[in-house]
Structure formats: C-alpha cells, structure tokens
Amino acid sequence: MTQPLARRLGLFDAIVIGVGSMVGAGVFASFAPAAAVAGAGLLIGLAIAAVVAFCNATSSAQLAAQYPTSGGTYIYGRERLGEWPGFVAGWSFVIGKTSSSAAMALVFAAYVAPAGYTELVAALAIIALTAVNYFGITRTAMLTKILVAAVLTVLVIAVVLGLTGSSGPAVGGLGSFTENGWYGILQSAGLLFFAFAGYARIATLGEEVVRPERAIPRAIVSALGIALLVYAVVALTLLSVLGPDLLASSSAPLVDLVGASGHSWASPLMRIAAGLAALGALLALIAGIGRTSLAMARHDDLPSYLTAVHPRYSVPHRAEITLAVIVVVLVLVVDLRDAIGFSSFGVLLYYLVANLSAYTQDAENRRYPRALPVIGSIGCVVLIATLPVSSIVVGTIVVVLGVLYRTGRRLFT
C-alpha cells in the first residue's frame, strides 16, 4: 500500500475549492455562446444545467461519504460497477481535464499577457501553480481563498454597476424564452453545465478532508448552491443590460456590461478578474487531476511511478510534475483554445458513471432519493446528445484509445 495523503482540509476549505473550481473563467465566457444558441432561453438552459448538476452533485456527495479516498468517480465506478466503468470515468477525467488545464492557462494569458507572449505566460502560470500545489494542499486552499474572494468581489461590482449605471443599449425586452427552440435551450444547458462541473474536484480530494463522511457532502452541495446563485445573478444582469443579441456577439460580456452601463473605467478590472478566475480554475484542475492520476496508478491503470506521495508535503508530487510537463508542452506546441470539445464529452461521461454508481448504493449509504441519480443519468445522456458531432466523435476516439491502452497494460505488464 502506498503512503496515504494527509487530512488537512476543513469544511470551509473544501467549499472554497469547490466554488473556485466552478466560478472560474466560465462565468466570464460561457454566457455568450449560450445566448447564441438559445437567446433569452439560456435562463431555462441554466435551470436545466443546475438540475442535472444537482443530481450529479448529490450522487458524488453520497459516494464520497462511503469512499473517502482520492480518485473521485474513478474509485466509485470501480467499487460499484467494476474496473472498466471506473477506468473509463478516470481516463475521461484525466485526459479531458489535462487539455482543459492547457486551455485555462491560455485563457489567463490572453487577458494579462503582452502581445506575442501568450504561450510563455501560460506556461509560467502552470509552473507557478504546480509549485503551489507541490508544497501542500493547505497552500492550494489558501491561494484559492484569495482568488475566489477577488473574483466574487469583482462580480458583485459588475452586477451593481450594470444595474445602477446609465441605460445600456435598447434591447426591446428579452423576447420569447423559446424563440430559438428547445434544441437550442438544451445546447445552452450543455454549455452552461460545465460551468458547474467543478464540484468533482472536492470528491477527488476525499483523502485530504477532515471527517470526509460529513464534510464532503456538505461542501459539494454548498459550493454548488453558491455557484448557482452567482451564475443566475450574472446571467440576469447580462440579459437585462445587453439583451440576448448583444450578449451572443460579445467576446467579453462583463467588459461590455460595464461599458454599456457607462462605467468603462471598470473594464480593466473585469479583465483582471477574468484572469484570476482562470487561475483559480487551473489551480483546482491541477489538484484534481493529480489525485485522480494517483488513484489510477495505485490500481495499475497508470504507471506506478505516479503513486509516489511526498514524505513532507503529502502530495502526489510525481503526478503533479508529470501533469505540469505535459500541459506546458501542450500550451507551447498545440492551439487548444478551439480544440477541446472532447473534454465536455468526458465530463458528462464521468458524471454518468457517478450517477450509475450512486444508483447501486444500498439504503444505509444513500443520503438522497434514488430518483436523483436516475434523473442525473438521463440528463447526462441528453446533454451528450446535444454536443456538436465533432465533440462526440473525438470524445469516443479518446475513450477507445484509453480502452486499448488499458488492454495493452494488462496483456504486456
């Protein structure tokens, strides 16, 4: 048995890490594409995404209470459904979120880096945040608290300025919520769902939370509730000030929000906040991927080299360093900003396994009605079906490559 991780995170730490994972760069970027496909119907899409996320969150919460160790749904799938479903969930998470980490670093750099230095600044951000994670989970939690506090403060400022400033462009009302059809609404739900997906990071840290059987379920539900409140308020403000059409065409909605309300002086503040939000999400991604990789390596689904836990800082340091090297290479040699659709596919597949696993739990370990994982499973399948065909194809190829990889390890090692 490899060295376990130390339990150093309290309930508040876990909630903050969850909020930092969800209220990331998505709050600055997800509403425009959602408005493009659904118009004002994005509010219905947000509600659908929240319902699916709540079902997934409750499934993750009760599973984390029963299996308080690193790995999240990778472990839950193995324990409840078998080795292969667990592997598919873990593989989808690690591969998809690795590319997401590269993309998030590029989002940060796009807001703060001088022209021509985007990739370099993104690489330096990855190295810096990996260093923070390397020196212990408590430092990760401390930096996350700072970033979350800064981002939430700026979002409050943006909402207040947007609603109390001079009138924005005449939008002529929001129009019909179903004007773009229900397919567009479901597409917007798929886009907005991934803004909530960060609560999985809490579950992956299960081995480092004090009294996890109590703290993790509370942290997951609390973090999701806070994120939903933030997203709902921001969405309503953006639609009220900009309207669906202007929101759909915006490349920086919160910057346009303060500009339309007569407060252009706040535009740099919005850009800084977007960069900080991207950093917060990236910090949580590095921590979550490292722990899932550790769990997979412990079960021989990834190289055993990754099972090492630092004797002083109690972190999976080899897994995190390996991840950092891979992400830096991706940032420097591949343009991932428009090529990570399979990450969305992987996230939904990950939560589908979580819901199916929760459905099999006995009454003693079930904290929520059995109908919730059923609704969550159906929601995941429906949202997968609304993804672009290219995302589904690439996601399927990635899963097949993972299956071939694991089969090869079993045959030749």
Number of C-alpha atoms within 10 A of each C-alpha: 5 9 13 18 22 17 17 15 22 18 18 16 22 29 26 24 31 30 32 33 33 29 28 29 25 21 25 23 19 18 31 26 20 28 28 22 21 28 30 29 28 33 24 18 26 26 17 21 28 24 17 25 26 22 24 31 30 25 32 29 32 23 30 32 21 15 20 23 23 26 29 32 32 28 30 29 27 20 14 19 17 13 16 14 25 26 25 24 27 31 26 27 28 23 17 22 24 24 22 24 28 28 24 30 29 28 21 26 24 19 18 19 16 10 8 8 12 20 22 15 20 27 22 14 20 26 17 14 20 22 17 19 26 21 16 19 23 18 14 23 25 14 18 26 19 14 24 24 13 15 25 17 12 18 21 14 15 24 21 13 20 27 17 10 17 15 13 19 12 10 15 7 12 15 13 11 17 16 13 17 14 16 13 22 28 26 25 32 27 28 24 27 25 18 26 28 22 27 30 28 27 32 35 26 29 27 23 26 25 18 16 27 18 15 23 29 23 18 26 29 20 19 26 24 15 16 24 23 11 16 23 15 13 21 22 15 20 25 24 20 26 25 23 25 16 20 27 21 13 19 15 17 22 30 22 23 30 27 19 19 20 17 17 14 11 18 18 13 16 25 19 17 26 29 26 23 30 30 30 30 28 29 29 27 22 25 26 27 26 30 32 28 27 30 24 25 18 19 15 16 21 19 15 13 11 23 25 19 19 17 12 9 16 20 26 27 25 19 24 24 19 12 21 24 15 14 23 22 13 19 26 15 9 12 14 17 16 7 15 20 22 26 25 26 28 28 22 26 24 27 29 26 28 33 30 21 25 30 20 13 17 9 10 7 12 19 16 15 13 17 11 21 29 18 16 25 23 15 24 25 14 15 22 21 15 19 19 13 12 12 20 20 13 17 22 16 13 21 21 13 13 19 16 12 14 18 12 11 14 11 8 6 6
